[in-house]
């Protein structure tokens, strides 16, 4: 027989279920918080958390992880940070902090004029072909190759600075190549559809080829590792909808024309497009380490939004991984994955989405263990080690900014704290690095987080570090 008082307490707790500022969730008869709840409050006894995330490593992934670790010269988990294109911005903030990896976006559209690859001029801006004017979404934007280069100067200064500054600081540079949105889609958001414009794809491949030659020049001279993260969002966008949803081979792309002799054997579809990018990388920058990205929303089920306990997280991961393999991701050296590129506090305040918070006790969803399982399953499917990338930098010691904040913003999040407290679980996903940085200008960043991440990285560097699961300490 059920006790009336217990029935009343159970009903009261269900009625007043609250997100507890994202650090706890009240469900059923217990509060699984690690800090006190707010709002309606919590009563009851905390439930036992699940055991640590500790699956058996896959030997096929271990083989690739050992190879990657040897080429990078590491045997412990690497901590990374985003940098921006001006030294006075992030560079002065992160200088002196013992980050082991530094990543930088190369964005904006490729030039239509091939002479830009030799000399920067006022022609070296991305253009929309519909109007033939040198404009891009958001106004006039200079091609990345001419960032910080005077007219008549040699292109590529920004990329060279990433490589040389990383070397000077003892860091691994990671290039985030992200030009398809402006070049192929022309900033219009119709990325898969833009692949049908063969001249857009041709300009894209020319830009890709140029970037690879710059990396190769540096590596031949310095013999240092360089990682290239190929096009975040592109692969997931194609899988999510349109003709590519049922397989990249169903999305037409005139690869042979656009590659101008580099990929004569590749099929004229999106699968051939991805494989061509890998082949070009191996030809023009043979020492570079390359990796595709798996988006958490690629299959149409967003792992960072889904709160259901019944989601087939392994099935979602296998679907995304098999799609990426058709694109040639398994021919690379690592696979990039992410939790979300924005702070949970930003989603809660700015977009009224309080369910974006990760449950630190791994009881409600989304949570860390389920996302770790997604990543581990992806690693097993693609047979490559992971780089957890663009991790939000907010922390619970911050106050959320007001709605509408666009710069110098501070938002709360709990991922930095959890990850540094559970590095053994991160390592169990067969990952090799954690790379932190805002995915949007309105997020918490190295300037506004109050040095919180830097403090964690310094403390980590003072220890022996987290061993990689496939390498004996």
N, C-alpha and C positions, 0 to 999 in steps of 0.2 A: 504494500500500500504506500502511495506517495504522500510525504509529509506536506500539509497545507502551507507551512511557512516556506519550505524549499520551493514549492511550486510558485509562490508569490515572488520570491527573490529571483527565480529564473525568468519569470515574465517581466519583471522590472528591468532586468539587465538587457533583455532583448529589446525592450521599448526604447531604452536609452543607449543603444549602440552608438559609439562615437569614434572618430578617427584619432583622438587624443594627440593632436598636433603632429601626427605622422610617426611618432616614436612608439606608439602602442595602439593596440586595437582591443576593444572590449567585445568579446563574443561569448555567447552561451552563458555559462555560470562563472566565468573567470575573466580577470584582466590580465592579459599577457604582456603588460607594460614593463619597460625597464626604467621608466620615470613616471611620475604621477600624472594621472589623466587630468584633463581640463574639461570645461563644459559640464556635461551631465555627471561626470565622475565615474569611478569604477569601484566596485567592492568585490570581495571574494579573494580566493587564494590563487596565485599565479600557477599556471600549468607548467609541467616539465617541458622544456623546449625539446625539439627533435634532436637526434644525435648529429654530430658534425657531418657536413657533406664530404664524403670520403670514398668515392667509387674506385674501382680498380683501373689503373691506367691501361690504355690500349697500346700494345707493342708497335702497331703500325704508326701511331702518332708519336710514340717515344722515339722511333727511328728518325722521324723528321725533326723532333725537338732537339735531339742530340746534335744533329747536323746544323741546325740553325744556331744553337747555343755556341757551337765551336766557331762558326763563322762570325758571330757577334763578339766572341771572346768573353762570354759570361757563363756562370754556373748557378746564379741566384736570380730570383725575380727582379726585374728591372722596373724602376719607377720613372715615369715620363711626364712631360709637361708640354703644353702648347706654347708657341711663341708667335708673335705678330711681325709685320713687315717693317716696323720702325723700332730702332734700338731704344728710343726713349719710352716706348710703351711697355711691353712685357719684359723685354730683355733686361732692363735695369732692375726689375723686381726679382727675376729668377736667377740673376747672376750670383754665383757663390753658393747656391743651394745645390747639394750633390745629387741632382737628377741624373739618371743614367741614359735617358732618351729625351730628345726634343723633336716635336713635330711642327710642321708648318704647312698651311694650305697654299697651294698654287691654284688660284681661281681666276675668274673672268674669262672671256672668250678668246679663242685663237684668232690671230690676224688673218685676213683674207689675202694680204699682200705678202708673198714669200720673201720679199726683200727685208721684211722685219726681222727675219732670223739672222740677218747680217748686221743691220744697222737700225737703231731706234729712230723713229720719226713720228710726225703727227698723223701718219697713216696707220700707225700700229695700235688701233683701237678695235674692239669687237663691233661688228655691224649686224644689223638685222637686214636680211636680204629682201624683205618685203618692201622696204623703203630705200635701201641702198645708202642709208645714212649711218654715220659712225656713232651710233648710240646703242646703249644697252639698257636693260631694265634698271631703273634707279638713276638713270642719267649717264653721262659720258664716263666711260671706264677704260682705263689703260690696260693693255695686254700685260699679263704678269711678267713677261720677259723684259718689259721696259720699265718695271717698277724701279724707281730711284736711279734711272739712267737718263742723262741729258740727251737731247736730240743729237743724233750723230754718234752716240756712244754704242758700245758693244752690249747686246742684250744678255740677260741672265744674271745680273748683279745680285738680285735678291736670293736666288737659289744658291749662288756661290757663297753668299754670306751665311746662309743656313749651314752649309757644309763646313765651312772653315770655322765658324764660331762654335759649332758643336764639337769639332775636333779639338779646339783650344780648351774647351771645358771638359774634355774627356767623355763626351756624350755621343750616343748613336743618333744620327739625324734620320728622321722619317719624313719623307715628302708625301703630303696628302694631295694627290693629283685630282683636281675637282673642276674640270673645265667643260664637261659635257653639257651642263645646264645652260651655259651661255652660248656655247658653240653649236651644239646639235639642236637643242630645244629653243635657242635664241631667247632665253629668259622668259619664255611664255608658259612654262610649266607642263608642256605636252612633250615630255622627254621621249617616250617610246615612239610617238608619231613622228618626231623630228628625225628619227633614224632613216626615214624614207628619202630625205633630202641628201643625195649622194655627195654634193659639193660641201655640205656641212660636215659630213663624215670625213671627207678628204682633208679639209682644213684641220679637223680634229686629229687625224693620224699624223699630219705634218707637225703639229704642235707636240704631240706625244713623242715623235721621233726626235725633235729638237731637244726636248727636256732630257731624254735618255742620253743623248750625246754629251750634254753638259755633265750629267752624273758620271758618265764613262770617263770623260776627261779628268775629272777630279780623282776617280778611283785609280786610274792608271798612274797618276802622279803620286798619290798619297797611300794607296793600298789600304784604305779604311772602309769599313762596312757602311752601306747606305741602304735604308729600307724605303720602299715605295708602296704606299697604300693607294690602290687603284680605285678611284671613283666611288666614294660612299654614296649610297642611295640609288645609283644607276641600275644595278642588278635587281634590287628589290622593287624598284618602280616598274620594271619590265615584267616581273613575275606577278605583280599585284593585279594587273588588269590589261585589257586589250588583247591583241593576237598572241602576245608572248606569254599569256597566263598559262596556256597548256604546254608550254615548252619554248625555250629560246629559238629552237629551229623553226618555229612558226612565225617569227617576226622578221620580215624581209629587211636586209641591209646589203647594199652593194659593196661588199667588202673588197672584192678583187679590184674594182675600179678605184675605190677610195684609198687603198693601201699602196697604190702606184708601184706594183711589182714586189712588195714585201711579202704578200700572202697569196700567191697565185693558186695555191691548192685549197684554200679555205672556202667553205660554202658561203653563199651570199645570204646569210641570215645572222641573227643576233648571237647564236652560238659561235659562228665563225668570227664574228666581231670580237668576242671576248678572247678566243684562242689566238686570234691575230695579235691582240695587244700583248699577250704573253710571249708569242714568238718574236715580236719586235723587241721586246725587253731583253730577251735572251740574246738577240743578235746585236743590238746597239749598246746595251749596258750589261754584258755577261756577268759581271761581278755583283750587280745589284740584287737585293733580296726583295721579292715582290709578294703582294698579298691582296686578295679581293676582300670585300666586306659582306657579311651576312646581316641583313636588316631584320630587326625583331618583328616587323610588320609585313615582311615580304609576301607571306602566304595569305594575307588578308585577315589573319588573327594576330592582333598586336599583343605581344607577351607582356608589355608594360601597362596595358590597359585592362586586360582580362582579369577579372576577380573571381572567376569560377574555379572551384576545386576540381572540376571534371575535365579541364582542358587537357588534351593529349599533347603535352609539351614535347615529348620525344618524337611524336609523329610530325609536329610542326617543324621541328629541327631537321628531321630527315628529309622532309619535302624541300626545305630551303637549301640544304646541303646538296641534294641530288641535282637541283636546278643549277647551283653554282658549278658543280662538276661538269655539266654540259657546256658551261662557259669557259672552262679551263682553269677554274680555281684550284683544282687538285694538282695542277702543274706548277703552282707557285711554291712559296717557302713558308708562309704563315697565313692565317685567316683572322680578319679583324671582326670583333663583335662589340656590342655596346649594351648598356643598361637602358639609358635614355640620355639625350644630349642636353636636357634642361633640368634645372633644380625642381624638386617636388614642391617647394614653397612657391615658386613661380607659377606652376600649374594650379596650385590651390587658390592663390590670390588673383592671379591675372586671368585665368581661364576657368575658374570655378570647378576644378577637377581635383578634389581632395583624395580620390582613390589612386592617385599617382604615387603615393608614399609606399616604400618597401617596408614590410613588416620585419623588424630586426629579430623577432623570435621565430620567424619562418612557420607561422601558423595560418595566417590569412594571406590573401593574394592581392597584388603581386608580392613576391618575397625573393630573397637572395638564393635560397636553395633551388627553387624552381628555375630561376634564370641561369644558375650554375649548371643545372641538368641540361637546359637548352644548349648552352655553350659546349658542354662536354660531348653531347650527342652530335653537334655540328662538327667538332674536332674529329670524332670517330668516323663521321660520314665523309668528310673531305680529306681525312688522314693528315691533318696539319695541326701544329700547335697554335694557340690563340694569343692574340693581343687584345686585351680589354681596353677600349679606346674612348676618348672624349667623355670621360666620367665627370659628372657635375661636381663642382667644387664647394657648394654650399655646406654649412655645418650647423649644428644645433646651438652653437653659441652666438649665432647671428640673429638679428631681428629682420623680419621680412620687410622689404620695401613696400611702398604704397603702389596700388594699381596704377599702371601707366608708366612705370619707371623704364627708361630706355638706356641709361648710362649710370655708371657708378652704383649699380644695384647690388643689394645683398638679399639673398634668399636662403632659406633654411633647407637642409637636406641631410640625410643620415648615411649616405653611401661612403663617404670618406672614412668616417669613424668605423663603420662596420668592416670595410675591406681591410683596413690596417689592423683591426682586431682579429681578423679571421683569414690571414694570408695563407694558412694551410688549406683552407677551403678553396681559395682562388687558385692555388697551385694544383689542386686536385682536378681542376678543369683542363689540365695539361696546357696551361698558359705559360707565357714567358715574360709578359710585361703588363703593367697597369699604366695607362696614359691618361692624365687628367687635363681637362680644359673645357671652357664653355662652348656650346654649340650654337650660341646666339649672343649678340652684343649686349643683350639686356640681362645676362646671367651673372652670377657670382664669378669672379675671375681672380687671377693672382694679385691684382691690386686691391680688390675689395674684400677678400676673405680674411684679412687681418693677419696673414702669415700662418694660418692654421695648417694648410697643406705642407708648406715649407718646414714647419716644425715637425710634422710627422715624418717627412722624408729625411730630415737630419737625424731624427731618432732612429729611423730604420738603417741609415748608413752607418750608424755607430754600432750596430749589431753585426752578427755574421750573415744576416739576411735570410730570406726564405728560400730553401733549396728547391730546385725544380724537381718534379716528381720522377723524372726519367734519368736523372743524373745523381750518382752517389755523392753525398756531401764530402 
